Amino acid sequence: MKNILLLVHDDEGQEARLQAALDLTRALDGHLSCIDVTMVPNIAGDYDGTGSAMLLSDERDREAGNKTTLKARLASEDVVWSWSDVTGFAAEAVIEAAALADLIVLNRKLDRFPYPDFAQIASRVVMKARKPVVAVPDDVTGFTLGRALIAWDGQASSAATMRACVPLLALAEEVQIFMARDGAEQTEPTEAAQYLARHNIHASIRIVDDGLTPADQLIADEAANWHADYILLGAYGRGRLMETFGGVTKRMLAHSKLPLILGH
């Protein structure tokens, strides 16, 4: 897990993404690949394209200034980095750039100013890129590695995300596997803990039997009570802990106070 892909764009979540990506790149002794996306506007009713052309021109000017500022900042950081420029739609640009990425850094959603729609971008990237996505709130100031909560439903997406993130979990001071039992588990949390132990990661296990409380609330409550620094989960899975028609992942993207690591 050495190749960290960061979406660069002048929006309200950029600083949070940047700080998280820098922390992760340093911790993993990796390479930060910045993809600066000039986003193509889409205006309903703009039949001759005049309005879109004007907005695209403004977007290009704004991103040019953003590029100059961020490159100057990165030059003073203690990470190895590279830069590429793309004009297009954010999710598609990130998916295309993600072929050799190990970890992709986005926002879960922009709470203060809801454009771009990062919940939609993160969902699409998770589904199409098939790489772990770090989705951070727009008010975080970095990525703390200390306490990792694995939201476990015993499904394939949870297992795949955990396996892919072993290098990151190995840097945690404590790891907990949390499961709300519903009888649909394909893999028990004890098996997940045994897998991690073979990588010298010793995780505790907590299982709850609660068929009434929404799964995202169970995860959020456990994360708060256990003082987790981030939550790792399989996205758009089939177990009750993760999904009912995508609802849990979408609500986590909408409301989580902690960084999420999502995989599919």
LUMZAMI-146039 format. One record per residue: residue number from 1; residue in one letter; y, z, x of N, C-alpha, C in turn. Coordinates in steps of 0.1 Angstrom, whole numbers, plus 5000, padded with zeros to 4 digits. Layout:
BEGIN
REC  num  residu  n_c2  n_c3  n_c1  ca_c2  ca_c3  ca_c1  c_c2  c_c3  c_c1
REC  NUM       A     Y     Z     X      Y      Z      X     Y     Z     X
...
//
This chain:
BEGIN
REC  num  residu  n_c2  n_c3  n_c1  ca_c2  ca_c3  ca_c1  c_c2  c_c3  c_c1
REC    1       M  4988  5000  5008   5000   5000   5000  5012  5000  5009
REC    2       K  5016  4988  5014   5027   4987   5024  5038  4978  5019
REC    3       N  5036  4970  5008   5045   4960   5004  5052  4964  4991
REC    4       I  5064  4968  4992   5072   4974   4980  5081  4963  4976
REC    5       L  5080  4959  4963   5089   4949   4957  5099  4955  4948
REC    6       L  5112  4952  4951   5123   4958   4944  5131  4948  4936
REC    7       L  5133  4949  4923   5142   4940   4916  5156  4945  4918
REC    8       V  5164  4936  4924   5178   4938   4926  5186  4931  4916
REC    9       H  5195  4938  4909   5204   4932   4899  5215  4942  4897
REC   10       D  5228  4938  4895   5239   4946   4893  5239  4952  4879
REC   11       D  5232  4963  4877   5231   4969   4864  5231  4984  4865
REC   12       E  5231  4991  4854   5232   5006   4855  5220  5013  4861
REC   13       G  5209  5006  4862   5197   5012   4868  5194  5009  4883
REC   14       Q  5203  5001  4888   5200   4996   4902  5200  5007  4912
REC   15       E  5209  5016  4912   5209   5027   4921  5197  5036  4921
REC   16       A  5192  5039  4909   5179   5046   4908  5168  5038  4913
REC   17       R  5167  5025  4910   5156   5017   4916  5157  5017  4931
REC   18       L  5169  5015  4936   5170   5014   4951  5166  5027  4958
REC   19       Q  5171  5038  4953   5167   5051   4959  5152  5054  4959
REC   20       A  5146  5051  4947   5132   5053   4946  5124  5043  4955
REC   21       A  5129  5031  4956   5122   5021   4965  5123  5025  4980
REC   22       L  5135  5030  4984   5137   5035   4997  5128  5046  5001
REC   23       D  5127  5056  4992   5118   5068   4994  5104  5064  4995
REC   24       L  5099  5055  4986   5085   5050   4987  5083  5042  4999
REC   25       T  5092  5034  5003   5090   5025   5015  5089  5034  5028
REC   26       R  5097  5044  5029   5097   5053   5040  5084  5061  5040
REC   27       A  5080  5067  5029   5068   5075   5028  5056  5067  5031
REC   28       L  5055  5055  5027   5043   5046   5030  5044  5038  5043
REC   29       D  5055  5040  5050   5058   5032   5062  5056  5017  5059
REC   30       G  5063  5013  5049   5060   5000   5044  5072  4990  5046
REC   31       H  5071  4979  5039   5082   4968   5040  5088  4967  5026
REC   32       L  5101  4967  5025   5108   4966   5012  5112  4951  5010
REC   33       S  5107  4945  5000   5110   4931   4997  5120  4932  4985
REC   34       C  5132  4927  4987   5142   4927   4976  5143  4913  4970
REC   35       I  5142  4913  4957   5144   4900   4950  5156  4901  4941
REC   36       D  5166  4894  4945   5179   4895   4938  5179  4884  4927
REC   37       V  5179  4889  4914   5177   4879   4903  5191  4877  4896
REC   38       T  5196  4865  4897   5207   4861   4889  5202  4857  4875
REC   39       M  5204  4866  4865   5197   4864   4852  5204  4853  4843
REC   40       V  5196  4844  4838   5201   4834   4830  5204  4839  4816
REC   41       P  5217  4838  4811   5220   4843   4798  5214  4834  4787
REC   42       N  5212  4840  4776   5206   4833   4764  5215  4837  4752
REC   43       I  5223  4827  4748   5233   4830   4737  5228  4823  4724
REC   44       A  5226  4830  4714   5222   4824   4701  5233  4815  4696
REC   45       G  5231  4803  4692   5241   4794   4686  5249  4787  4696
REC   46       D  5246  4788  4709   5254   4781   4720  5248  4768  4722
REC   47       Y  5250  4759  4712   5243   4746   4712  5246  4737  4723
REC   48       D  5259  4737  4728   5262   4728   4739  5262  4734  4753
REC   49       G  5258  4747  4753   5256   4754   4766  5269  4759  4773
REC   50       T  5280  4757  4766   5293   4761   4773  5294  4776  4775
REC   51       G  5291  4784  4765   5291   4798   4767  5281  4803  4777
REC   52       S  5269  4798  4777   5259   4802   4787  5264  4798  4801
REC   53       A  5270  4786  4803   5274   4782   4816  5285  4791  4822
REC   54       M  5294  4796  4813   5305   4805   4817  5299  4818  4821
REC   55       L  5290  4823  4813   5284   4836   4816  5275  4836  4829
REC   56       L  5268  4824  4831   5260   4823   4843  5269  4822  4855
REC   57       S  5281  4816  4854   5290   4816   4865  5295  4830  4869
REC   58       D  5298  4838  4859   5302   4852   4861  5291  4860  4867
REC   59       E  5279  4857  4862   5267   4864   4867  5265  4861  4882
REC   60       R  5267  4849  4886   5265   4845   4900  5275  4851  4909
REC   61       D  5288  4852  4904   5298   4858   4912  5295  4873  4914
REC   62       R  5291  4880  4903   5288   4894   4903  5277  4897  4913
REC   63       E  5266  4889  4912   5255   4891   4921  5258  4888  4935
REC   64       A  5267  4878  4938   5271   4876   4952  5278  4888  4958
REC   65       G  5286  4894  4950   5292   4906   4955  5282  4918  4957
REC   66       N  5273  4919  4947   5263   4929   4948  5254  4927  4960
REC   67       K  5251  4914  4963   5243   4911   4975  5250  4916  4988
REC   68       T  5263  4913  4989   5270   4917   5001  5270  4932  5003
REC   69       T  5272  4939  4992   5273   4954   4992  5259  4960  4996
REC   70       L  5249  4955  4989   5235   4961   4992  5230  4957  5005
REC   71       K  5232  4945  5010   5228   4942   5024  5234  4950  5034
REC   72       A  5247  4953  5032   5254   4962   5042  5248  4976  5041
REC   73       R  5244  4981  5029   5238   4994   5028  5224  4994  5035
REC   74       L  5216  4984  5032   5202   4983   5037  5202  4982  5053
REC   75       A  5213  4976  5058   5213   4975   5073  5214  4989  5080
REC   76       S  5219  4999  5072   5220   5012   5078  5208  5021  5074
REC   77       E  5199  5016  5066   5187   5024   5062  5176  5023  5072
REC   78       D  5167  5033  5073   5156   5032   5083  5144  5026  5077
REC   79       V  5145  5015  5071   5133   5008   5065  5134  4993  5069
REC   80       V  5122  4987  5070   5122   4972   5072  5123  4965  5059
REC   81       W  5131  4955  5058   5134   4949   5045  5136  4934  5047
REC   82       S  5134  4927  5035   5137   4913   5035  5144  4910  5021
REC   83       W  5150  4898  5020   5158   4895   5008  5155  4881  5004
REC   84       S  5154  4879  4990   5153   4866   4985  5162  4865  4972
REC   85       D  5167  4853  4969   5176   4851   4958  5169  4842  4948
REC   86       V  5170  4846  4935   5164   4838   4925  5173  4837  4913
REC   87       T  5174  4826  4906   5181   4825   4893  5170  4822  4882
REC   88       G  5170  4830  4872   5160   4829   4862  5159  4841  4853
REC   89       F  5148  4843  4847   5145   4854   4838  5139  4865  4847
REC   90       A  5143  4878  4845   5139   4889   4854  5124  4891  4855
REC   91       A  5118  4892  4843   5103   4895   4844  5096  4884  4851
REC   92       E  5099  4871  4847   5091   4860   4853  5094  4859  4868
REC   93       A  5106  4862  4872   5110   4861   4887  5102  4872  4894
REC   94       V  5101  4884  4889   5093   4895   4895  5079  4891  4896
REC   95       I  5073  4886  4885   5059   4883   4884  5056  4872  4895
REC   96       E  5064  4862  4896   5062   4852   4906  5062  4857  4920
REC   97       A  5071  4867  4923   5073   4873   4936  5063  4883  4939
REC   98       A  5055  4887  4930   5046   4899   4931  5032  4895  4937
REC   99       A  5029  4883  4940   5016   4879   4945  5011  4888  4956
REC  100       L  5020  4891  4966   5015   4899   4977  5022  4913  4977
REC  101       A  5026  4917  4966   5032   4931   4965  5021  4941  4962
REC  102       D  5023  4953  4967   5014   4964   4964  5019  4973  4953
REC  103       L  5033  4973  4952   5039   4983   4943  5053  4976  4939
REC  104       I  5056  4977  4926   5068   4970   4921  5077  4981  4915
REC  105       V  5090  4981  4919   5099   4991   4915  5109  4985  4904
REC  106       L  5109  4991  4892   5117   4987   4881  5123  5000  4875
REC  107       N  5130  4998  4864   5134   5009   4855  5125  5010  4843
REC  108       R  5123  5022  4838   5115   5023   4825  5124  5018  4813
REC  109       K  5137  5020  4814   5146   5016   4804  5160  5020  4809
REC  110       L  5170  5013  4804   5184   5018   4807  5189  5025  4795
REC  111       D  5191  5038  4797   5196   5047   4786  5211  5046  4784
REC  112       R  5218  5044  4795   5233   5045   4794  5239  5032  4789
REC  113       F  5233  5020  4793   5237   5007   4789  5225  4998  4788
REC  114       P  5221  4995  4776   5207   4990   4775  5205  4975  4778
REC  115       Y  5213  4969  4787   5210   4956   4792  5209  4956  4807
REC  116       P  5200  4950  4813   5188   4942   4807  5178  4951  4800
REC  117       D  5169  4946  4792   5159   4953   4785  5148  4956  4794
REC  118       F  5149  4967  4802   5139   4970   4812  5126  4975  4806
REC  119       A  5126  4981  4794   5113   4984   4788  5105  4971  4786
REC  120       Q  5111  4961  4781   5104   4948   4779  5101  4942  4793
REC  121       I  5110  4943  4803   5107   4937   4816  5095  4944  4822
REC  122       A  5095  4957  4822   5084   4965   4828  5071  4962  4821
REC  123       S  5071  4962  4808   5059   4959   4800  5053  4945  4804
REC  124       R  5061  4935  4805   5057   4922   4808  5051  4921  4822
REC  125       V  5058  4928  4832   5054   4928   4846  5041  4935  4847
REC  126       V  5039  4946  4841   5027   4954   4841  5015  4945  4837
REC  127       M  5017  4938  4826   5006   4930   4820  5003  4918  4828
REC  128       K  5013  4911  4833   5011   4899   4840  5009  4899  4855
REC  129       A  5015  4909  4861   5014   4909   4876  5002  4916  4880
REC  130       R  4997  4925  4872   4985   4933   4875  4986  4941  4888
REC  131       K  4998  4946  4890   5001   4955   4902  5007  4968  4896
REC  132       P  5005  4979  4903   5012   4991   4898  5027  4989  4898
REC  133       V  5033  4994  4887   5048   4993   4885  5053  5007  4885
REC  134       V  5063  5010  4894   5070   5023   4894  5082  5020  4884
REC  135       A  5083  5028  4873   5093   5026   4863  5101  5039  4863
REC  136       V  5113  5039  4868   5121   5051   4869  5132  5052  4859
REC  137       P  5135  5064  4854   5147   5066   4846  5160  5061  4854
REC  138       D  5170  5058  4846   5182   5053   4853  5191  5064  4859
REC  139       D  5187  5077  4858   5195   5087   4864  5188  5095  4875
REC  140       V  5177  5089  4880   5170   5096   4891  5177  5093  4904
REC  141       T  5176  5102  4914   5182   5100   4927  5173  5098  4938
REC  142       G  5160  5095  4935   5150   5092   4945  5136  5093  4939
REC  143       F  5126  5093  4947   5112   5095   4942  5106  5106  4950
REC  144       T  5103  5117  4943   5096   5129   4950  5081  5127  4949
REC  145       L  5074  5130  4960   5060   5127   4960  5051  5139  4958
REC  146       G  5057  5151  4957   5050   5164   4958  5039  5166  4947
REC  147       R  5042  5164  4934   5032   5168   4924  5030  5156  4915
REC  148       A  5018  5151  4915   5014   5139   4908  5005  5142  4896
REC  149       L  5009  5138  4884   5001   5140   4872  4994  5127  4869
REC  150       I  4981  5127  4868   4974   5115   4864  4970  5117  4849
REC  151       A  4976  5109  4841   4972   5109   4826  4960  5101  4825
REC  152       W  4949  5107  4822   4936   5101   4823  4930  5099  4809
REC  153       D  4925  5087  4806   4918   5085   4793  4904  5080  4795
REC  154       G  4900  5079  4807   4886   5074   4810  4884  5060  4808
REC  155       Q  4895  5052  4807   4894   5038   4805  4896  5030  4818
REC  156       A  4893  5017  4818   4894   5009   4830  4908  5009  4836
REC  157       S  4918  5008  4827   4932   5007   4833  4936  5019  4840
REC  158       S  4932  5031  4836   4935   5044   4843  4928  5044  4856
REC  159       A  4915  5040  4856   4907   5040   4869  4913  5030  4879
REC  160       A  4917  5018  4874   4923   5008   4883  4936  5013  4889
REC  161       T  4944  5019  4881   4957   5023   4886  4955  5034  4896
REC  162       M  4946  5044  4893   4944   5055   4903  4939  5049  4916
REC  163       R  4929  5040  4915   4924   5034   4928  4934  5027  4936
REC  164       A  4943  5020  4929   4953   5012   4936  4963  5022  4943
REC  165       C  4965  5034  4937   4975   5043   4942  4970  5054  4951
REC  166       V  4958  5053  4955   4952   5063   4964  4962  5066  4976
REC  167       P  4967  5055  4983   4976   5059   4995  4988  5067  4991
REC  168       L  4993  5065  4979   5004   5073   4974  5000  5087  4970
REC  169       L  4989  5088  4963   4983   5101   4959  4980  5110  4971
REC  170       A  4976  5103  4982   4972   5111   4994  4984  5118  5000
REC  171       L  4996  5114  4996   5009   5120   5002  5013  5132  4993
REC  172       A  5007  5133  4981   5011   5144   4972  5006  5158  4977
REC  173       E  5014  5168  4974   5010   5181   4977  5000  5186  4968
REC  174       E  5001  5182  4955   4992   5186   4945  4990  5174  4935
REC  175       V  4977  5173  4930   4974   5162   4921  4966  5169  4909
REC  176       Q  4970  5166  4897   4963   5171   4885  4959  5159  4877
REC  177       I  4946  5159  4872   4941   5150   4862  4942  5156  4849
REC  178       F  4949  5150  4840   4951   5155   4826  4945  5146  4816
REC  179       M  4937  5152  4807   4930   5144   4797  4930  5151  4783
REC  180       A  4934  5143  4773   4932   5148   4759  4919  5141  4754
REC  181       R  4909  5150  4752   4896   5144   4749  4896  5138  4735
REC  182       D  4890  5126  4733   4889   5120   4720  4875  5114  4718
REC  183       G  4866  5116  4728   4852   5110   4726  4851  5096  4730
REC  184       A  4861  5089  4734   4860   5075   4737  4861  5072  4752
REC  185       E  4860  5083  4760   4861   5082   4774  4849  5074  4780
REC  186       Q  4852  5065  4789   4841   5057   4796  4838  5065  4809
REC  187       T  4848  5071  4815   4846   5079   4827  4852  5092  4826
REC  188       E  4845  5102  4830   4850   5116   4828  4860  5120  4839
REC  189       P  4869  5129  4837   4878   5133   4847  4872  5139  4859
REC  190       T  4860  5145  4858   4853   5150   4869  4849  5139  4879
REC  191       E  4845  5128  4873   4842   5116   4881  4854  5111  4889
REC  192       A  4866  5111  4882   4878   5107   4889  4881  5116  4900
REC  193       A  4880  5129  4898   4882   5139   4908  4873  5138  4920
REC  194       Q  4860  5135  4917   4851   5132   4928  4855  5120  4936
REC  195       Y  4859  5109  4929   4864   5097   4936  4875  5101  4946
REC  196       L  4885  5108  4941   4896   5112   4949  4892  5121  4961
REC  197       A  4883  5130  4958   4879   5139   4969  4873  5131  4981
REC  198       R  4867  5120  4978   4861   5112   4989  4872  5106  4997
REC  199       H  4884  5106  4992   4896   5101   5000  4904  5114  5004
REC  200       N  4898  5125  5004   4904   5138   5008  4916  5141  5000
REC  201       I  4916  5138  4987   4926   5142   4977  4919  5151  4967
REC  202       H  4923  5163  4967   4916   5173   4959  4924  5176  4947
REC  203       A  4920  5171  4935   4927   5172   4923  4922  5183  4914
REC  204       S  4931  5190  4907   4926   5199   4896  4925  5191  4883
REC  205       I  4918  5197  4874   4916   5190   4861  4920  5199  4850
REC  206       R  4927  5193  4840   4930   5200   4827  4926  5191  4816
REC  207       I  4919  5197  4806   4914   5189   4794  4919  5197  4782
REC  208       V  4925  5190  4773   4929   5196   4760  4922  5189  4749
REC  209       D  4919  5196  4738   4914   5191   4726  4924  5192  4715
REC  210       D  4931  5181  4713   4942   5182   4703  4943  5168  4696
REC  211       G  4938  5167  4684   4938   5154   4677  4950  5152  4669
REC  212       L  4960  5161  4669   4971   5159   4660  4984  5156  4668
REC  213       T  4986  5161  4679   4999   5159   4687  4998  5145  4693
REC  214       P  5009  5137  4692   5010   5124   4698  5007  5124  4713
REC  215       A  5000  5114  4718   4995   5115   4732  5007  5115  4742
REC  216       D  5018  5108  4739   5029   5108   4748  5036  5122  4749
REC  217       Q  5035  5129  4737   5041   5143   4737  5032  5152  4745
REC  218       L  5019  5150  4744   5010   5158   4752  5012  5156  4767
REC  219       I  5014  5144  4771   5016   5140   4785  5029  5147  4790
REC  220       A  5040  5144  4782   5053   5150   4786  5053  5165  4787
REC  221       D  5047  5172  4777   5046   5186   4778  5038  5191  4790
REC  222       E  5027  5185  4793   5019   5189   4804  5027  5186  4817
REC  223       A  5034  5175  4818   5042   5172   4830  5053  5182  4832
REC  224       A  5059  5187  4821   5070   5197   4822  5064  5210  4826
REC  225       N  5053  5214  4819   5048   5227   4822  5042  5229  4836
REC  226       W  5037  5217  4841   5031   5217   4854  5041  5214  4865
REC  227       H  5053  5211  4861   5064   5207   4870  5060  5195  4879
REC  228       A  5055  5184  4872   5051   5172   4879  5064  5165  4884
REC  229       D  5062  5157  4894   5073   5149   4900  5072  5135  4894
REC  230       Y  5060  5130  4891   5058   5117   4885  5045  5117  4878
REC  231       I  5044  5107  4869   5032   5105   4860  5026  5092  4863
REC  232       L  5013  5092  4866   5005   5079   4868  4996  5077  4856
REC  233       L  4997  5065  4850   4988   5062   4839  4985  5048  4838
REC  234       G  4973  5045  4831   4970   5032   4828  4977  5027  4816
REC  235       A  4984  5016  4816   4992   5011   4805  4984  5002  4796
REC  236       Y  4987  5003  4783   4982   4994   4773  4966  4995  4773
REC  237       G  4961  5007  4775   4946   5008   4774  4942  5010  4760
REC  238       R  4929  5015  4759   4923   5016   4745  4921  5031  4741
REC  239       G  4921  5040  4750   4918   5054   4746  4930  5060  4739
REC  240       R  4927  5071  4731   4938   5077   4724  4949  5083  4733
REC  241       L  4945  5088  4744   4956   5093   4753  4966  5083  4757
REC  242       M  4962  5070  4758   4971   5060   4762  4977  5052  4751
REC  243       E  4969  5047  4741   4974   5037   4732  4970  5038  4718
REC  244       T  4979  5034  4709   4975   5029   4696  4984  5017  4694
REC  245       F  4978  5005  4696   4986   4993   4695  4998  4993  4705
REC  246       G  4996  4999  4717   5007   4998   4727  5017  5009  4725
REC  247       G  5016  5018  4715   5027   5027   4711  5030  5037  4722
REC  248       V  5019  5043  4728   5021   5054   4738  5029  5049  4750
REC  249       T  5024  5037  4756   5031   5032   4767  5046  5029  4764
REC  250       K  5048  5023  4753   5062   5019   4749  5070  5032  4747
REC  251       R  5065  5043  4742   5072   5055   4740  5075  5062  4753
REC  252       M  5065  5061  4762   5067   5067   4776  5078  5059  4783
REC  253       L  5078  5046  4782   5089   5038   4788  5103  5041  4781
REC  254       A  5103  5044  4769   5115   5047   4762  5121  5061  4765
REC  255       H  5112  5071  4767   5117   5085   4767  5113  5093  4779
REC  256       S  5104  5089  4788   5100   5097   4799  5111  5102  4808
REC  257       K  5112  5115  4811   5122   5120   4820  5118  5119  4834
REC  258       L  5106  5115  4837   5100   5114   4850  5097  5100  4853
REC  259       P  5097  5096  4866   5092   5083   4870  5078  5081  4866
REC  260       L  5075  5069  4862   5061   5065   4857  5056  5055  4868
REC  261       I  5042  5056  4870   5035   5046   4877  5025  5040  4867
REC  262       L  5027  5028  4863   5019   5021   4853  5011  5010  4859
REC  263       G  4998  5009  4854   4990   4998   4859  4981  4993  4847
REC  264       H  4976  4981  4849   4968   4976   4838  4957  4968  4844
//
